[in-house]
C-alpha cells in the first residue's frame, strides 16, 4: 500500500502547480490525496482535471513549436539577425541521429499520459461514476481526449511507441521487468488513438459544454482532434499503418460537424483572433490559456530584447529611417532565440494583412531586408507598464477546419478554391479582389501546395508546419511535401533529401534504449 500511495501522490504533484482556472479551489495537505481518500468526490476529480490542464499548458511549446514546427524549414538556425544565438539548431536543420536526437525520453509525454491513465483507472466503473454519471462522464471524455492528443503527438513523432493505458504499479506490477514495455506497431498505436477518440465522444455524449472560455478540453476539441487523426490516417503510411478506406470519409464527417456548429466561425479580422480582450472568441475551438500573474507563453523567444544594442538605434524601418524606439513596447522582455526565415516573410503579398499582423521586419542601412521578429500574439502591457505574453495559444481554431476540409476535397478530386479563398478573403480584408488574389482550382499537386502555403501564412507559430509537410503530398499516392523543393522557403532544396525518409520520424536517445531492453531504435537510426 505504501508504494501504491506514493505512486498516487506522484501523479498528484500536478496539484502544486498554478491552477488553470481563475476559480479558487481549496487544496488540503497532500496526504489527503492518498489512495484511501482520493477519487471519492466530484470535486476531487475536477481538481485533478484542472491540474491535467495545467500540464497541457506547460507542454504546449514543446508539443507545438519543437515537435510541430521547428523542423519545417521556416526557421533560421545559427545566429539571428540581431546577433543572438539561436536555440534548437539541430532540430531546425534536421540534423538528427542516434547520438543527437534533438529531444529525449519521449519528450516527457508519458508523465502526462500517466495522469490520464490514473484518472481513467480510478473513476471508470466506480461507485462515484455511477452516482454522478453526468459529471464523471464529462471528465472521462476530457481524459480520453487528452490522452489521444498525447499519443497522437507521439505517433506523429516516433511512429510506433509503447502503449501504456494503465498505472501498472496500481495493478501490482512493481518490478523493473514488469514495467518494461516494447514499442507497439504504428497500426496498433493508431488504432488505440482512434479507440480513445471514440470513448471520449461516447462519454461526452450530448454534453456540448465548453468550460473556461474554451480553455478546457471539450467534445468539440475531441471532434477536431478526430478530424486531424483520420485525415492523417487517410494520407500517411507508416510501416504497417496504411490508410483505411473510410478514413477520409470520417475526417470529412468530423470536419462538417465543426463547420456546421453555430458556436464557431471566422473572426472578422485576423488581428481579432489573438486580441487579449477577445479571449474565447468564436474562432477558437480549444485554446491554451495564459494570464498575467500566472503562466505566460514562450512568444518572448521570438522578439527583440533591447536594451542590448542590436535593434533600437541600430536597424532601419520600412520607411528607411532608423528605428529609435521600442516599436512593439516590449519593455525589455523577451530575447530572440528563434527567428523565422526571410523567405517566409517574402512569400506574403503586401496586401495580405496577416504579414504585418504576424511580423515586424527591419532593414539594413542600404535598404536590404535584415530580419524579422514575431508581432503576433504578444499579449499586452499591464498596469505596471510591463509587457506580459499572455495571449492564448490555439490548439484548434475554425480556420484549421476550413483548410483541412480543403485537403479532403483535394483527396476526393474536388474543388479546393472555395476553402482557400474563404481564408484569403479574411486575410486581405478591404484589399480583397478575387480576380487578383483568389485561387482557382488546379491539379492535385498545385492544389496541395496552395493549401500548404495558405496554412503557412495562417498558422505561423501555431505548431502546424512540420506536421503539415509530413501529412501533405505531391500526389494522391505521392511523397510527403517534406521532400518537395516547391514547399521550401530557404533555398531551392527540399527540407529532407530523397534518402532521408527515416527522418520523417525522430530517433530515440541512447539512455532511453539502455534503460529498457525491450525498446528498439526508430528504423533508419540504428547506425
C-alpha positions in Angstrom: 0.0 0.0 0.0 2.8 2.4 0.8 4.2 2.1 -2.8 0.8 2.5 -4.3 0.2 5.6 -2.2 3.5 7.0 -3.3 2.5 6.5 -7.0 -0.8 8.3 -6.5 1.0 11.2 -4.7 3.5 11.3 -7.6 0.6 11.7 -10.0 -1.0 14.3 -7.8 2.1 16.6 -7.7 0.5 18.4 -10.5 -1.8 20.0 -7.9 1.1 22.0 -6.6 1.2 23.8 -9.9 -0.8 27.0 -10.5 -4.4 26.0 -11.2 -5.6 26.5 -14.7 -8.7 28.4 -13.9 -9.3 31.6 -12.1 -11.6 29.8 -9.7 -10.2 29.3 -6.2 -10.0 25.7 -5.1 -9.3 24.7 -1.5 -6.5 22.2 -1.5 -5.9 20.2 1.6 -2.5 18.8 2.6 -1.0 16.4 0.1 -1.6 13.4 2.4 -5.3 13.8 1.7 -4.8 12.6 -1.8 -3.6 9.2 -0.7 -5.3 6.1 -2.2 -7.7 5.7 0.7 -9.2 9.2 0.5 -8.9 10.3 -3.1 -11.4 9.7 -6.0 -14.4 9.8 -3.7 -16.0 13.1 -4.7 -16.7 15.0 -8.0 -14.6 18.0 -6.7 -11.6 15.8 -6.3 -11.8 14.6 -9.9 -12.3 18.2 -11.0 -9.3 19.3 -9.1 -7.2 16.6 -10.7 -8.5 17.6 -14.2 -7.6 21.2 -13.6 -4.0 20.0 -12.9 -4.0 18.0 -16.1 -4.9 21.2 -18.0 -2.0 23.0 -16.2 0.3 20.4 -17.7 -1.4 20.6 -21.1 -0.4 24.3 -20.9 3.2 23.7 -19.7 3.9 21.2 -22.5 2.4 23.3 -25.3 5.5 25.0 -26.5 7.4 21.7 -26.8 4.5 20.0 -28.4 3.7 22.7 -30.9 6.9 24.5 -31.8 9.6 22.0 -31.0 7.8 18.9 -32.4 5.3 20.5 -34.7 7.1 23.4 -36.4 10.9 23.7 -35.8 11.8 21.0 -38.4 9.6 22.5 -41.1 12.2 24.7 -42.8 10.7 28.1 -41.9 13.1 28.8 -39.0 16.7 30.2 -39.1 19.5 28.5 -37.2 22.9 29.6 -36.0 23.0 33.3 -35.2 19.9 35.5 -35.5 19.7 38.8 -37.5 20.1 40.6 -34.2 23.3 38.7 -33.3 21.8 36.4 -30.7 22.5 32.6 -30.6 19.6 30.5 -31.7 18.0 27.5 -30.0 17.2 24.1 -31.4 19.7 24.3 -34.3 20.0 20.5 -34.9 16.2 20.2 -34.9 15.8 23.1 -37.3 18.4 21.7 -39.6 17.0 18.2 -39.4 20.5 17.1 -38.3 19.4 14.2 -36.2 20.9 10.8 -35.4 21.1 8.3 -32.6 23.6 10.3 -30.7 21.9 13.7 -31.4 18.2 13.1 -31.0 17.0 16.7 -30.5 14.6 15.6 -27.8 15.0 12.9 -25.1 12.8 10.4 -23.3 9.7 10.7 -25.5 9.8 14.4 -24.8 8.4 13.7 -21.4 4.9 13.0 -22.6 4.5 9.7 -20.7 4.4 11.6 -17.4 1.2 13.3 -18.6 -0.2 10.1 -20.1 0.3 8.7 -16.5 -2.1 11.3 -15.2 -4.7 10.4 -17.9 -4.4 6.7 -17.0 -4.6 7.4 -13.3 -7.9 9.3 -13.6 -9.4 6.8 -16.0 -8.4 3.8 -14.0 -9.6 5.4 -10.7 -13.1 6.5 -11.7 -14.2 4.4 -14.7 -16.7 1.9 -13.4 -16.5 3.3 -9.9 -19.4 4.0 -7.5 -18.6 7.7 -7.9 -19.3 7.4 -11.6 -22.5 5.5 -11.0 -23.8 8.1 -8.6 -22.6 11.2 -10.6 -22.7 9.9 -14.1 -23.1 13.2 -15.9 -20.1 14.9 -14.2 -17.8 12.0 -14.2 -18.6 11.0 -17.8 -17.6 14.6 -18.8 -14.2 14.3 -17.0 -13.7 10.9 -18.7 -14.5 12.5 -22.1 -11.7 15.0 -21.3 -9.2 12.4 -20.1 -9.7 10.1 -23.1 -9.4 13.1 -25.5 -6.3 14.5 -23.9 -4.7 11.0 -23.8 -5.5 10.7 -27.5 -3.8 14.1 -28.1 -0.6 13.0 -26.3 -0.5 9.6 -28.1 -1.2 11.3 -31.5 1.7 13.6 -30.8 4.0 10.6 -30.0 2.7 8.7 -33.1 3.5 11.6 -35.5 6.9 12.0 -33.8 8.1 8.4 -33.4 5.6 6.1 -35.2 5.3 3.0 -33.1 5.5 3.8 -29.3 4.9 1.8 -26.1 1.1 1.7 -25.4 0.6 2.2 -21.7 -3.1 2.6 -20.7 -2.9 1.7 -17.0 -0.9 2.7 -14.0 0.9 -0.7 -13.7 2.0 -0.3 -10.1 -1.6 0.0 -9.0 -2.2 -3.3 -10.7 0.5 -4.9 -8.6 3.3 -4.8 -11.2 6.3 -3.5 -9.2 9.5 -5.0 -10.6 11.5 -3.4 -13.3 10.8 -6.3 -15.6 7.0 -5.7 -15.2 7.4 -2.1 -16.2 9.5 -2.7 -19.4 7.3 -2.0 -22.4 8.2 -2.6 -26.1 7.1 -0.3 -28.9 3.8 -1.3 -30.4 3.4 -1.1 -34.1 2.3 2.1 -35.8 -1.1 0.5 -36.7 -1.6 -0.6 -33.1 -0.9 2.9 -31.9 -3.2 4.5 -34.5 -6.0 2.0 -33.7 -5.5 2.8 -30.0 -5.8 6.6 -30.7 -9.0 6.1 -32.7 -10.4 4.0 -29.9 -9.7 6.7 -27.3 -11.4 9.2 -29.5 -14.5 7.0 -29.8 -14.5 6.6 -26.0 -14.1 10.4 -25.5 -17.0 11.2 -27.7 -19.2 8.5 -26.1 -18.5 9.9 -22.6 -19.2 13.4 -23.7 -22.5 12.2 -25.3 -24.8 15.1 -25.9 -22.9 17.4 -23.5 -21.5 20.2 -25.7 -20.4 22.4 -22.8 -17.1 24.2 -23.3 -15.7 25.4 -20.0 -13.3 28.3 -19.2 -13.8 30.3 -22.4 -12.6 27.3 -24.5 -9.5 26.8 -22.3 -10.7 23.3 -21.2 -10.9 20.2 -23.3 -14.4 19.6 -24.7 -16.4 17.5 -27.1 -15.6 20.0 -29.9 -11.8 19.6 -29.1 -12.1 15.8 -29.4 -14.1 16.2 -32.7 -11.3 18.4 -34.2 -8.6 16.0 -33.0 -10.6 13.1 -34.5 -10.8 15.0 -37.8 -7.0 15.6 -37.8 -6.3 12.0 -36.8 -8.4 10.5 -39.5 -7.1 12.9 -42.1 -3.6 11.9 -41.1 -4.5 8.2 -41.2 -6.1 8.7 -44.7 -2.9 10.3 -46.1 0.1 9.0 -44.2 1.5 5.5 -44.3 3.9 4.4 -41.5 5.2 0.8 -41.7 2.2 -1.5 -41.0 -0.2 1.5 -40.8 -1.8 2.2 -44.2 -4.9 4.3 -45.0 -8.2 2.6 -44.4 -11.0 3.1 -47.0 -13.2 5.1 -44.7 -10.6 7.3 -43.0 -11.2 10.2 -45.3 -15.0 9.9 -45.0 -14.7 10.0 -41.2 -12.3 13.0 -41.3 -14.8 14.8 -43.5 -17.7 14.0 -41.2 -15.9 15.3 -38.1 -15.0 18.5 -40.0 -18.5 19.0 -41.1 -19.6 18.7 -37.5 -17.3 21.6 -36.6 -18.0 23.7 -39.7 -21.8 23.3 -39.1 -21.6 24.3 -35.4 -23.0 27.8 -35.0 -20.8 28.4 -32.0 -17.7 28.7 -34.2 -16.7 30.8 -37.2 -14.0 33.0 -38.5 -13.3 36.3 -36.7 -13.9 39.3 -38.9 -10.2 40.3 -38.8 -7.1 38.2 -38.4 -5.9 40.5 -35.6 -9.1 39.8 -33.7 -8.1 36.1 -33.1 -5.3 36.8 -30.6 -6.5 40.0 -29.1 -6.3 39.6 -25.3 -9.6 41.4 -24.8 -11.2 38.8 -27.1 -10.3 35.5 -25.5 -12.6 32.6 -26.1 -13.7 34.2 -29.4 -15.8 32.3 -32.0 -12.7 31.2 -34.0 -11.2 29.4 -31.0 -12.2 25.7 -30.6 -9.6 24.8 -28.0 -7.1 27.3 -26.5 -4.2 27.2 -24.1 -4.9 29.9 -21.5 -2.3 32.4 -20.3 -2.8 35.2 -17.8 -0.9 38.0 -16.1 0.2 36.6 -12.7 0.0 33.0 -13.9 1.9 31.3 -16.7 2.9 33.2 -19.9 3.6 31.9 -23.3 7.0 31.4 -25.0 6.5 34.0 -27.7 9.2 36.1 -25.9 11.7 33.8 -27.6 10.8 35.3 -31.0 11.2 39.0 -30.3 14.0 41.6 -30.0 15.3 42.3 -26.5 16.6 45.8 -26.1 18.5 47.2 -24.4 21.1 45.0 -26.0 22.3 47.4 -28.7 21.2 45.2 -31.6 17.7 46.6 -32.5 16.9 50.1 -31.3 19.0 52.8 -32.9 20.7 50.0 -35.0 18.2 48.7 -37.6 16.0 50.5 -40.0 12.3 50.5 -40.7 10.3 50.2 -43.9 10.4 54.0 -44.3 14.2 54.0 -44.5 14.6 55.7 -41.1 16.5 54.2 -38.1 14.2 52.6 -35.5 14.7 54.8 -32.5 12.1 53.5 -30.1 10.7 50.3 -28.6 8.3 49.8 -31.5 6.5 46.8 -30.1 6.6 48.1 -26.5 8.3 45.0 -25.3 9.7 46.8 -22.2 12.9 44.8 -22.3 11.0 41.5 -22.1 12.0 38.5 -24.3 15.0 37.5 -26.3 15.4 36.4 -29.9 16.2 32.7 -29.6 14.1 31.8 -32.6 13.6 33.6 -35.9 11.7 32.8 -39.0 13.4 32.6 -42.3 13.1 35.7 -44.6 11.7 33.5 -47.3 8.5 33.0 -45.3 8.1 36.8 -44.9 8.7 37.4 -48.6 6.0 34.9 -49.5 3.3 37.2 -48.2 1.6 39.7 -50.5 1.9 43.3 -49.2 -1.9 43.4 -49.3 -2.3 40.4 -47.1 -3.0 41.8 -43.6 -1.5 38.7 -42.0 2.0 39.7 -42.9 2.1 42.9 -40.8 -0.1 41.3 -38.1 2.4 38.4 -37.8 5.8 40.0 -38.3 7.8 43.2 -37.8 10.5 43.3 -40.4 13.6 45.5 -40.3 16.3 46.6 -42.7 20.0 47.4 -43.1 21.0 51.0 -43.9 21.2 50.2 -47.6 17.5 49.1 -47.6 18.1 45.4 -47.8 15.9 43.2 -45.7 17.8 42.2 -42.5 15.4 40.1 -40.4 12.0 39.8 -38.7 10.6 39.4 -35.2 7.3 38.0 -34.3 4.5 40.5 -33.8 1.6 38.0 -33.5 0.0 37.3 -30.2 2.3 39.4 -28.0 -0.2 39.8 -25.1 -0.4 43.3 -23.6 1.3 45.9 -21.4 -0.1 45.7 -17.9 -0.8 48.4 -15.3 2.8 48.1 -14.1 4.0 49.0 -17.6 5.3 45.5 -18.2 4.9 43.5 -21.3 3.1 40.3 -20.4 3.0 37.5 -23.0 -0.5 36.3 -22.0 -2.1 35.8 -25.4 -3.9 32.5 -25.6 -2.4 29.9 -28.0 -4.7 28.0 -30.3 -4.7 24.2 -30.2 -7.5 24.3 -32.7 -9.3 27.1 -34.4 -12.0 27.4 -37.1 -9.6 28.3 -39.9 -7.8 25.0 -39.4 -11.1 23.1 -40.0 -11.6 25.0 -43.3 -8.2 24.3 -44.6 -8.3 20.7 -43.5 -11.6 20.4 -45.5 -9.7 21.7 -48.5 -7.3 18.8 -48.1 -10.3 16.4 -48.0 -11.7 18.0 -51.2 -8.3 17.6 -52.9 -8.1 13.9 -52.0 -11.6 13.5 -53.3 -10.7 15.2 -56.6 -13.0 18.1 -55.8 -12.6 21.9 -56.0 -10.5 23.4 -53.2 -10.8 27.1 -54.3 -13.7 28.0 -52.1 -12.0 26.9 -48.9 -8.7 28.7 -49.7 -10.5 31.8 -50.8 -12.6 31.9 -47.7 -9.3 32.2 -45.7 -7.8 34.7 -48.1 -10.8 36.9 -48.2 -10.5 37.5 -44.4 -6.7 37.9 -44.8 -6.9 40.6 -47.4 -9.7 42.4 -45.8 -10.6 45.6 -47.7 -7.9 44.8 -50.2 -9.7 41.6 -51.3 -10.2 41.3 -55.0 -10.8 37.7 -56.1 -9.6 38.4 -59.6 -6.2 39.5 -58.2 -5.8 37.3 -55.1 -8.2 34.5 -55.5 -7.2 30.9 -56.1 -8.5 28.8 -59.0 -8.7 25.0 -58.7 -6.0 23.1 -60.4 -4.3 19.6 -60.3 -3.7 17.7 -57.1 -0.1 18.8 -56.6 -0.8 22.5 -57.3 -3.8 22.4 -55.0 -1.9 20.7 -52.2 0.9 23.3 -52.4 -1.6 26.1 -52.4 -3.3 24.7 -49.3 0.1 24.3 -47.6 1.3 27.8 -48.3 -2.1 29.2 -47.1 -1.6 27.2 -43.9 2.0 28.5 -43.6 0.7 32.1 -43.6 -2.3 31.5 -41.4 -0.6 29.4 -38.7 2.8 30.9 -38.1 3.9 29.9 -34.5 0.9 27.6 -34.1 2.7 24.3 -34.4 1.5 23.2 -37.8 4.3 23.5 -40.4 6.3 20.3 -39.8 3.3 18.1 -39.4 1.8 19.7 -42.5 4.7 18.8 -44.8 4.7 15.2 -43.5 1.0 14.8 -44.0 0.6 16.7 -47.3 1.8 15.1 -50.5 2.8 15.8 -54.1 0.2 13.3 -55.4 -2.7 11.4 -54.1 -0.4 8.4 -53.7 2.8 10.6 -53.7 5.6 11.6 -51.4 5.3 14.0 -48.5 6.0 17.6 -49.3 8.9 17.4 -46.9 10.7 16.1 -50.0 9.5 18.8 -52.3 11.6 21.8 -53.2 8.4 23.7 -54.0 7.4 23.5 -50.4 10.7 25.0 -49.1 11.4 28.7 -48.3 15.2 28.8 -47.6 16.5 27.8 -51.0 15.8 25.5 -53.9 16.4 22.4 -51.8 13.7 20.3 -50.1 13.6 20.1 -46.3 14.5 16.4 -46.5 16.7 14.7 -49.1 15.3 11.7 -51.0 17.4 9.3 -49.0 16.2 10.7 -45.6 12.8 9.1 -45.4 13.6 7.8 -41.9 13.8 11.4 -40.8 10.1 11.8 -41.1 10.3 10.3 -37.6 12.6 11.1 -34.7 15.3 8.8 -33.1 15.3 7.6 -29.5 18.1 8.7 -27.2 20.6 6.0 -26.2 20.0 6.4 -22.5 16.3 5.6 -23.0 17.2 2.5 -25.0 19.6 1.4 -22.4 17.0 1.8 -19.6 14.5 -0.6 -21.3 15.8 -3.7 -23.0 12.5 -4.2 -24.9 12.9 -0.9 -26.7 14.3 -0.7 -30.3 15.6 2.3 -32.1 13.4 4.0 -34.7 14.1 2.4 -38.1 16.9 4.1 -40.0 18.6 5.5 -37.0 20.3 2.3 -35.9 23.8 3.2 -37.0 
